[in-house]
Amino acid sequence: MSMRRCAMTCLALLVLVPVLVPAQSKPVPNSAAAAARPAKDTKLDLVINFDFSGLALHSGDAAKDEALKKRCETFAKLIREQVYPLLREITGLSLGKYYKEIRIQIVPNGGMNVKGAGGIASRNQIRLEQRYSVDRTPHPFDSHELIHVFNGCCGALRGFGDHTWHAALMNVVQVRMGWGTAFRRGDSVENLTRLCEKIEESPDGPKAFEYRSAILGEELNIAYYDLGEDAVSRLYRSNMKPRLVEKPSRGMTAVWGRSADQVLALVTDLERDYKFTLDERTRKALGL
């Protein structure tokens, strides 16, 4: 089960195989909105069902009820016609290979029954509070929980709380929808400094794995701005089945455990294929 949390910018990889040649880098202006670029294929490969029955759709206030009903319809339309097709295109993963249906239930605010969670994704089941979905402004939509569903099927690095890829992927989705980025580059730069400080204070502390996972998430968000959408897509896809030319060191394995291969593959891809270099302080914090 994965819960909506704020461990990164939401404060927030032994076989030799051919290397993907990256497309021309296209840096992204900070928080810039651009013309919408819908997914090339919007036909669904599975059913996405919505349950709005727990909401106050029959309060007795006709105008209020009609406005909420329209927001629910817009939410469902955006998820079916834009968010899911875009995530499928970016990740290269069709969830129809794993599930016949995705079920999304919207509950009243405070109705999650999970402390600190405004949304939960477990396999093909998503639950979201009203404020994080149909009442979200200026657009009633969500991509966060669907990313959890994609991550759960693809095998890409998940890290602590499964938020390593969220900022970069959410930025891609929102820019493709014409709304501008969800997370700013400058915030990631500032967060990296604080996260490295946390690791330096307690490299083996109870939250060290959480902080290191968040560092990767911040670096991926910066990579989105510096390298563009195509780089994020290629990095995500290649991380599903890590391509390593050498094994992680003992120290790195001690720090990352079973995730060491994917972390090393991700950093190697960034530095070798995209010339995206992590500074020495960050490398040390990551156990590299």
N, C-alpha and C positions, 0 to 999 in steps of 0.2 A: 504494500500500500504506500502511495506517495502523497504527501500533503503539500498544499500551497504554503511555502515558507519563504523566508528572506535571508538566505545564507550567502548571497553573492551581491551582484549589482542590485538585485532586488534586495540587497544587503539586509545583495549578495552579500602504443600503443605498442617461426624463426627460420621464416623461409624467405629466400631471396626471390622477389618477383619484380616485374617491370614497374617503374614509378610513373604515376600520373603526371603529365606535363600540365602545369597550371595555366589557366587562361590569363589573358592580360589583366593585370590588377586594375581595379576601378575603385579608388578611394571614395568613401561616402561622406558627403557634407554632414556636419553634426546636426542631428535632429531635423534635417531638411525634409519637407514634404515634396513629393514629386507626382507626376502623372501616374495614375494607377496602372499596374501591369498584371492583369488577372492571370490565373493559371492557364497554361495552354490546353489542358484537358480538365474539364469540370464535371465529367461524367463520373458518378460515384461507383465504386467497386464493392460497396457494402451499404447496409441500411443505417442511417443515423436517426434514431428516434428520440423525441424530447418529451419529458414529463413536466408539465407546468401545473399539474392538478393541485399542488400544495400552496399555490399562490392565491392571493385574494382577488380573483377575477370576477367575483360576484358580490362586491361589497355593498351594492345598492346605490353607489355613485356612478351613474352611467358614463359620464365623461372620463372619470378616473379609470373605470374598468376598461373602457375602449382604448385609452392611451396605453395601459399595461398590456392589453391584448396585442396591440400593434408592435410594441417593443418585443414581445415574445416572438411574434412572427418574423420581425427583422433579425432577431438573434438567431433563430433557426435557419433563416435564409443565408445569413453571412457564414455560419458554420458549414452548412452544406455546400454552398456555391463558391466560397472563397477560402476560408481558413483550412478546411481539410484538403481540398485540391492543391493549395499552395504548399502545405507541409508535405504532402505526398510527392510533389514535384521536387522540392528542395532536398528531401531525404532520400528519394528514390525508392521509398518503401510504400507498398500498397497494403493497407491493413486488412483488406479483403482476403488476403492469403492466410490470415490468422483468425479473423472473426467474421461472422455473418452480420453482426450488428454492433453498433456503439450506442449505448443508452446514456443520455444526458438528462439528469434530474435537477431541476431548479427548486431550491427550498427557500422559505422566508429567511430573512436575516436573523442570525442566532439559532438557526435550525440545524446546524451541522452536527451538533453533539460531539464535536472533537475540539478540544481546547486549542485556540490559536489558528484554527484552519478555516479559511473561507472557501476552500474547494478541496476535493479529494478525487484522485484517480486510482482505480484498482482494476487492472486488466482492461476490460472494455466497458467498465462502469465509471461514470463521472457524476459527481454531485457538486453543485455550486450554489453559494448563497446568491440571493437576488441582487444584492449590491455589486457583486463581482461579475454579473452576467447581464441580465435584461435591464438593470437600472444603471449600468455603467455608462458614463458620459465621456465624450460626445457620441460614442458609438456603442450600442449594446452587443458586445461580442466577447469572446475569450479564446486565446490560443494556448495559454499556460497549461491547462490540464490535458489538452490533446497532445501536447509535446510529451507529457509523461507517458501517454499511451503508445506513441511512436517509439520512445526510448525503451519501453518495456518489451517491444517486439524485435528491435533491430540489433541489440547487442553492443551498441556504441557505449563509450565510457559514461557511467552514471554518477560516480562520485558520491559525496555526502548529500543526502536528500534529493538526489537525482535532478540537480539544477545546473549542472556544468554547461549545458548547451542552451539554456533558456534565453539568456539575454540576446545572444547572437541570432537565434532562430526567431525570437519574437520581433526583433528589429527587422529581419528580412520580411516577415509576414506583413507587418504594419506598413513598411515602405512600399511593398508590392500592392497593398491595398490603397495606397495613395495618402496615408495618414501621417507619415513621418515616423521617426524611430521611437521606440519605447524606452530605451536606456541611452544615456549620454556617454560619450567617450571620456570626457573629463572626469566624470564620477568614477569610472573604472580606474583611471590613473590614480586618483586620490585613494580609492579603496585598496589598491595594491600596496601602497605604502603602509596603511594601517594593518593589513593582513600580514605582511612580512614582519612587522613589529610584533604582532601576536605570536608568530612562530618563533621569533628570536627570544621572546620572553619565556616561552614554554614549548620547546620543540617536540616534547613527548607528552604534552598535556592532553587531557580528555577531549579537547576540541581541536587538536592539531590537524586531524584528518579533515574535519569540516573546513578549517581555514585554508588548507592546501587545495581542496576541491574548489573553494571559492576563488582562489588565485587563478586557477585554470579558467574558470568562468569569466573572470574579468579580462584575462588575456584574450580569450576568444571574442569577447565583445569589442576590444580594441582592434583585433584582427579583422572583424567585420568592417569597421570604419576604414582601416588602412588598406585592406585587400579586396573587399567587396563580397557580394552575395555568392558568386561562383566559388570563391575560396572556401567559404563556410560550408557550402554544399559538398564540395570535394573532400574536405576534412572530415565531415560527419560520415560520409559514405565509406571512406577508407578506414575509419576507426572501428567500423563494425567487425572487420577482420584484420587486425593489426599486421603490418608488414615490417618485420624487424630484421636487420642484418646482424644484430648482436643482442645478447640477453641483457636485461637490466642488471645493474650492480647489486651486490648483497645489501648495501645500504639503502638503495632505492626500493628493493623488494621489502625490506623491513619497514619502510615508511608507507608504502602503498599496498602491500599484500598482493592479492590477486589482480589488482588494477594496474600493477607496475608495467606490464607489457603495453597496455593501451596508453598509459600516460607517456611512456618513452616514445611510442610510435607517433603520438600527437605532437609532441614537442619536436621530434625529428622531422616530421612532415612540415611543420611551420618553419623551421630553420633551414632545412635543405631545399624544399620545393618553393618556398615563398620568401626566403631571406628575412623572415620575421624572427628577430633575435631577442631572446629573453635576457635581461641584464643579470649580472652575477648575483646580486642580492636575491632576485626572484628564483634563479636556478638553485641557489643554496636552500632557500625556503622549501622548494619542491623536492629536495633530496637528490638533485641531479649531480 
